[in-house]
């Protein structure tokens, strides 16, 4: 933590390697997240409805309560840790606090919104499929933005922006 607060995170080679490796793993997660989504659905809300409610013509069954619980259980923990780490790192990037706050909010809201909107499609109303697509796009976009912001700060040895006064 001290390295990030003091700005040493962009000058300490080993710490930079660790953060770059984390960003590489995050990129793999980002790509596989899109791959898994598109292997089951598309950006067409009708495909989301078919995935959650089943489709007789395609011989698919509705998602079960237990299946949705298992996915939510693992995703909520893993995505929470990922977003906490990425958003924590972006706090030290020299960009405005407003930009940081918006990026952080979009990441967390879209993460949980994406998970819960699937439940909405399955148990409340098929109209939640539009929200599912929107939340997927917002989550993918916010994770990409967070990775780029942190990577750019490392690449250009940006000073720490631990507080509003230290931003350029």
N, C-alpha and C positions, 0 to 999 in steps of 0.2 A: 504494500500500500504506500509506503514512504516513497518508493521510486516513482510512482505515478503522481503523487501530490507534489513532489519537488521538481518534477519534469525530467528526472533521470531516466524515465522509461523509454525515452527516445535516444538516450546516450549510452545506456547499459546494453551491451551487445547480447548478453545471454537473455536478458529480459525481453529484448526485441525478438530474439529467436523464438522464445516461448509464446509471445503474443502472435507472431506470424504463424506459428504452428497451430495455435488455437483458431486463427482466422482460416487456415487451410482446412481444418476439420469442419469449421462452420460452413465453409463453401461446399464441402461434400454433403453436409446435412441439407443445405439449401437446395442443391441439385437433386438429391434423392427425395426430398420433400415434394418437389415439383413432379418428379418421376412417379412417385407413388400416387399423388393426386390424379395425374393424367392417366395412370393405368386403370383407374376406377371410374373417373368422371371427366368431364370437359368443362369449359367455361359456360356451357349452355345449362341454365338452371334445370331444364328437363332431365339432363343426365344425372344431376344431383338428386332429384326426386326419385329417379329410377334406382339409384344406388341405395338410398335410405329406405324407400318404400317397396322396393322390389319391382320386377317387371315380368309379367307372365310370358310375354313374347320372347324374352331373352332367358327365361327360366332362372331368374334370380329371385332370391327370397329377401324379405325385409330384414334390415339390421336388427339384431336382437338386443334386448336391454343389457344382457350380460356382455355381449360384444362391445356395445357402446361404452359400458362402464370400464371394461379393460383398456380400451383405447384412451379414454379420458384419464384414467388412473396414471398410465405411463406418460402420456403426452403432457399432462399438467405439471408433473415433476420435471421431466426433461426440458420442456419448453421454458418453464419457469427459471431453471438454472441457466439455460442458454441466454435468455433475455436479460436476466439479472447481470450476468457477466458482460455481455455486449453493451448494455446500457450503462453499466458501471464504468467501463472503459471510455465510452463516449463522453462521460462527464468531464474528462480531462482534455478533451479535444478543444482547441481554441476556436469555437464557433459560439454564436450568441446563445444565451440561456434559453431564450424563446424557441430557437430552432431545436435545441437539445430536448426541451420539454415536449414539443410537438412530436419529435421522432420517438421519444421514449413512450409517450402516451399511445401513439399509433401502434407501436410494437406490442405493448401489453394488451391493449383493447382488441387488436386484431387476432392475437394469439388465443385469448380465451373466447372471443367472439366466434372464431372459426370452429372451435370445438363445440361450443354450445349451440351454434346454428344448425349443426347436424342433428342434434337432439330435437331442435325446433321442427325441422323437416319431418323427422320420424314420428314425433308425438304431439305436435301442436298443429302445424299447417304447412303445406307444401311451399307456400310463399317464402318461407325461411331459406329456400334454395338460393334466392337472389343475394341474401345476406351471406350465405356460405361462400359464394363465388367472390363477393366483394371482400370478405375477410381474408380469404386465401390470397388474393392479389395484394391486399394491404400488408399482410404478414410477410409475404415474399419480398415486396418492395421495401418494407422497413428493415428487414434483416439485411438485405443488400446494401441499403443506405448506411446502416450501422457499420457493416464490414468495411465499406469504402471510406467512411469517415475515420475510423480507427487506423486502417491501413495507410491512408494518406498522411495522417499525423505521424505515423512511424517512418514513412518513406521520406518525408521532408523535415524530420527532426523538429516537429512543432513543439513549442513550449507548452508546459502544463497550463490548463485553464481551470484550475481547481476552484477558483472563485470568479465572480463577474469582473473584478478589477484587473485580473491578469489577461483578459481576452484582448486581442489586437484591435 
